């Protein structure tokens, strides 16, 4: 702190010195308590008295006492310091509380499969009592935008981005959804050739799944017959149930209905069609300890499914 030269506003440090001396009424004891020299304490109090134009302390038989001005001034100085300390505690508690909240985003098709199992496994860890989740479900595009802006700490995604640290943590099967009246509904699995010529119920352009399905057709030199476009999987399944076409989709809860049959899609090498699920965080923004703990748990818990 720069030496006080009078004529200016008193510092917070000077107020704390005054309150401590007013409560101890002993220069040596107060200086030791404040971990400063006695001359420094005397200098600070003298500066305050010069600024106020009155004596705050007077000598008496015991050594030092508050003057009538000091007695009047003390409750205001004490209240000011107490108020600032209360504010500090509130801000500190808010910061500590915020650090225990992990904002985790996920897309709809993993809401019933991956997310509940993950939260259940996390609740069995030692840190679960200290960490709360704020779970946000949205499109992959919106989740990644919120991750980039800092609205999310972590999110699941179906594609990596250059600015994000994206770690594959799971494989999500993709199925062919057909109506129960469709000839393919009697099969136990299908190949690409089995449904390539069928009318396709597609998600709208811009979605990850649309891009992945179109790439599958392009890789095989086939132009899909797009019958309908819709924004989300549930609506696509409604068109499938009406037998307007077939649709390549991840498993979602609404698939469990009598009017729809779900078939694994076998690739040329015999593997079932699937896509990667990534856990993403911003590459240059440090994670809070709580978010880092969650990220480590997710990677450890899900790595076995790769």
C-alpha positions in Angstrom: 0.0 0.0 0.0 1.2 3.4 -0.9 1.9 5.7 2.2 -1.1 7.8 3.0 -0.5 11.5 2.4 -3.7 13.0 3.7 -6.5 14.8 1.9 -7.8 11.7 0.1 -10.2 8.9 0.6 -9.3 6.4 3.3 -8.3 2.9 2.2 -10.0 -0.3 3.2 -6.7 -1.3 5.0 -6.8 1.9 7.1 -10.4 1.1 8.1 -9.4 -2.4 9.2 -6.5 -1.0 11.2 -8.9 1.5 12.9 -11.4 -1.2 13.8 -8.8 -3.5 15.1 -7.2 -0.8 17.3 -10.7 0.3 18.5 -11.4 -3.2 19.6 -8.0 -3.9 21.2 -7.1 -0.4 22.5 -3.5 -1.5 22.5 -1.0 -0.5 19.8 1.5 -3.3 20.3 -1.1 -6.0 20.5 -3.0 -4.7 17.4 0.2 -4.4 15.3 1.1 -8.0 16.2 -2.4 -9.1 15.3 -2.2 -7.3 11.9 1.4 -8.5 11.3 2.6 -4.9 10.8 5.0 -2.7 12.7 3.7 -0.4 15.4 5.0 2.7 13.6 3.1 1.6 10.5 -0.1 1.3 12.5 0.5 4.7 14.1 1.1 6.2 10.7 -2.1 4.8 9.3 -4.2 6.0 12.2 -2.6 9.4 12.1 -3.4 9.7 8.4 -7.1 8.9 9.1 -7.2 11.5 11.9 -5.7 14.1 9.5 -8.2 13.2 6.8 -11.1 13.5 9.3 -9.8 16.5 11.0 -10.4 15.0 14.5 -8.6 12.7 17.0 -9.9 9.2 16.9 -7.9 8.0 19.9 -6.7 9.6 23.1 -4.3 8.5 25.8 -5.6 7.4 29.1 -4.3 5.6 32.2 -4.5 2.2 30.4 -2.7 3.5 27.4 -5.2 4.4 24.7 -9.0 5.0 24.4 -11.4 6.0 21.7 -12.2 9.7 21.7 -15.8 10.8 21.4 -15.2 11.1 17.7 -13.7 7.6 17.5 -16.7 6.2 19.4 -19.1 7.8 17.0 -17.1 6.7 13.9 -16.4 3.1 15.0 -19.9 1.5 14.3 -19.9 3.0 10.8 -16.4 1.6 10.0 -17.3 -1.7 11.5 -20.5 -2.0 9.5 -18.6 -1.1 6.3 -16.1 -3.9 6.9 -18.7 -6.4 7.9 -20.8 -5.6 4.8 -17.8 -6.1 2.5 -16.9 -9.4 4.3 -20.5 -10.6 3.8 -20.3 -9.7 0.1 -17.0 -11.6 -0.2 -18.4 -14.7 1.5 -21.5 -14.6 -0.9 -19.3 -14.3 -4.0 -17.0 -17.0 -2.8 -19.9 -19.4 -2.1 -21.4 -18.6 -5.5 -18.1 -19.5 -7.1 -17.7 -22.7 -5.2 -21.2 -23.7 -6.0 -20.8 -22.9 -9.7 -17.7 -25.0 -9.8 -19.7 -28.0 -8.6 -22.4 -27.7 -11.4 -21.4 -29.4 -14.6 -23.3 -28.3 -17.7 -23.6 -31.4 -19.9 -25.3 -31.4 -23.3 -26.5 -34.4 -25.2 -28.6 -35.1 -28.3 -32.0 -36.8 -28.2 -31.1 -40.3 -29.5 -28.8 -41.0 -26.6 -31.2 -39.7 -24.0 -32.8 -43.1 -23.2 -29.7 -45.3 -23.6 -26.4 -43.6 -22.8 -27.4 -40.8 -20.4 -29.4 -42.6 -17.7 -26.7 -45.4 -17.4 -24.0 -42.8 -17.3 -25.7 -40.7 -14.5 -26.4 -43.9 -12.6 -22.7 -45.0 -12.7 -21.6 -41.5 -11.8 -23.8 -41.5 -8.7 -21.9 -44.4 -7.4 -18.6 -42.5 -7.4 -17.1 -40.7 -4.3 -17.4 -37.3 -5.9 -21.1 -37.6 -6.8 -22.3 -35.9 -3.6 -20.3 -32.8 -4.5 -21.2 -32.4 -8.1 -24.6 -31.6 -9.7 -25.5 -31.9 -13.4 -27.3 -29.3 -15.5 -28.4 -31.5 -18.4 -29.3 -29.9 -21.7 -30.9 -31.8 -24.6 -30.6 -30.2 -28.1 -29.5 -30.7 -31.6 -25.8 -31.5 -32.1 -25.3 -28.2 -34.0 -26.8 -26.2 -31.2 -24.9 -28.1 -28.5 -21.6 -27.5 -30.3 -22.5 -23.8 -30.6 -23.2 -23.6 -26.9 -20.0 -25.4 -26.1 -18.0 -23.0 -28.2 -19.6 -19.9 -26.5 -19.1 -21.3 -23.0 -22.7 -22.1 -22.2 -21.8 -25.7 -21.9 -18.8 -27.4 -20.1 -19.1 -30.7 -22.0 -21.3 -32.2 -24.6 -21.9 -35.3 -26.6 -21.6 -35.0 -30.3 -21.7 -37.2 -33.4 -18.9 -35.4 -35.1 -15.6 -33.7 -34.1 -14.7 -30.0 -34.6 -11.2 -28.5 -35.0 -11.6 -26.1 -32.1 -12.9 -28.8 -29.7 -11.2 -31.7 -28.0 -13.5 -34.5 -29.1 -12.8 -38.0 -27.7 -14.8 -41.0 -29.1 -16.5 -42.7 -26.1 -19.2 -44.9 -27.7 -20.6 -46.4 -30.9 -24.3 -45.8 -31.6 -26.0 -48.4 -33.8 -28.1 -47.1 -36.7 -31.2 -49.1 -37.8 -33.6 -49.3 -40.7 -37.1 -48.4 -39.6 -39.9 -49.9 -41.7 -43.6 -50.3 -41.2 -44.8 -53.7 -40.0 -46.6 -54.0 -43.3 -43.4 -53.5 -45.4 -41.9 -56.7 -46.9 -38.6 -56.1 -45.2 -40.3 -56.2 -41.8 -40.0 -60.0 -42.0 -36.3 -59.9 -42.1 -33.9 -60.1 -39.1 -31.4 -57.7 -40.7 -30.9 -55.9 -44.0 -28.0 -54.8 -46.3 -27.7 -51.5 -48.0 -28.8 -53.1 -51.3 -32.1 -54.3 -49.6 -33.4 -50.7 -49.0 -31.3 -48.5 -51.4 -34.2 -48.2 -53.8 -36.9 -47.5 -51.2 -38.4 -44.1 -50.6 -36.3 -42.5 -47.9 -37.6 -40.5 -44.9 -34.7 -38.1 -44.3 -33.9 -35.6 -41.6 -33.5 -32.1 -42.9 -30.2 -30.9 -44.3 -27.8 -29.6 -41.7 -28.3 -32.5 -39.3 -25.4 -34.9 -38.7 -27.5 -37.9 -39.4 -28.6 -36.6 -42.8 -25.0 -36.0 -43.8 -24.0 -39.5 -42.6 -26.9 -41.2 -44.5 -26.2 -39.2 -47.7 -22.5 -40.2 -47.4 -23.5 -43.8 -47.2 -25.4 -43.5 -50.4 -22.7 -41.5 -52.1 -20.0 -44.0 -51.2 -22.0 -46.6 -53.0 -22.8 -44.5 -56.0 -26.5 -44.4 -55.3 -28.8 -41.3 -55.3 -31.4 -41.7 -52.6 -35.1 -41.4 -53.3 -36.1 -38.8 -50.7 -39.8 -39.0 -50.0 -40.1 -36.7 -47.0 -37.8 -34.5 -44.9 -38.4 -33.8 -41.3 -36.6 -32.1 -38.5 -36.4 -34.9 -35.9 -36.5 -38.7 -35.5 -40.0 -38.9 -33.9 -41.6 -37.3 -36.9 -39.7 -39.5 -39.3 -41.0 -42.5 -37.5 -44.6 -41.3 -37.9 -44.1 -41.3 -41.7 -42.5 -44.7 -41.5 -45.5 -46.0 -39.5 -47.8 -44.7 -42.3 -45.7 -46.7 -44.8 -44.6 -43.6 -46.7 -41.0 -44.8 -46.8 -38.1 -46.3 -44.7 -35.7 -44.4 -42.6 -32.1 -44.9 -41.2 -32.2 -43.8 -37.6 -30.6 -44.3 -34.2 -32.7 -46.0 -31.6 -35.1 -43.6 -29.8 -37.8 -44.4 -27.3 -40.7 -43.8 -29.7 -39.5 -46.8 -31.8 -41.1 -49.1 -29.4 -44.5 -49.4 -31.1 -46.4 -52.1 -32.9 -46.5 -50.3 -36.2 -42.8 -50.1 -36.7 -40.1 -52.8 -37.2 -36.4 -52.0 -36.5 -33.7 -53.8 -38.4 -29.9 -53.9 -38.0 -28.1 -52.7 -41.1 -25.2 -55.0 -42.1 -22.3 -53.5 -44.0 -20.4 -55.4 -46.7 -17.9 -56.7 -44.2 -20.6 -58.1 -42.0 -20.4 -55.4 -39.3 -23.5 -53.6 -38.2 -23.8 -49.9 -39.2 -23.1 -47.5 -36.4 -21.6 -44.0 -35.8 -19.2 -42.6 -33.2 -20.4 -40.7 -30.2 -17.8 -38.1 -29.0 -17.4 -36.3 -25.7 -16.4 -32.8 -26.5 -14.9 -29.8 -24.6 -13.4 -26.6 -25.8 -9.8 -27.1 -26.6 -8.5 -23.8 -25.1 -10.9 -23.2 -22.3 -9.9 -25.0 -19.0 -12.4 -27.2 -17.4 -13.4 -26.7 -13.7 -12.2 -29.5 -11.4 -15.8 -30.9 -11.3 -16.2 -30.9 -15.1 -12.8 -32.5 -15.5 -13.8 -35.2 -13.1 -17.0 -35.9 -15.1 -15.0 -35.9 -18.3 -12.6 -38.5 -16.9 -15.4 -40.6 -15.6 -17.2 -40.6 -18.9 -14.1 -41.6 -20.9 -13.3 -44.4 -18.4 -16.9 -45.6 -18.1 -17.6 -45.7 -21.8 -14.3 -46.7 -23.3 -15.2 -50.4 -22.9 -18.0 -50.0 -25.5 -15.7 -48.9 -28.3 
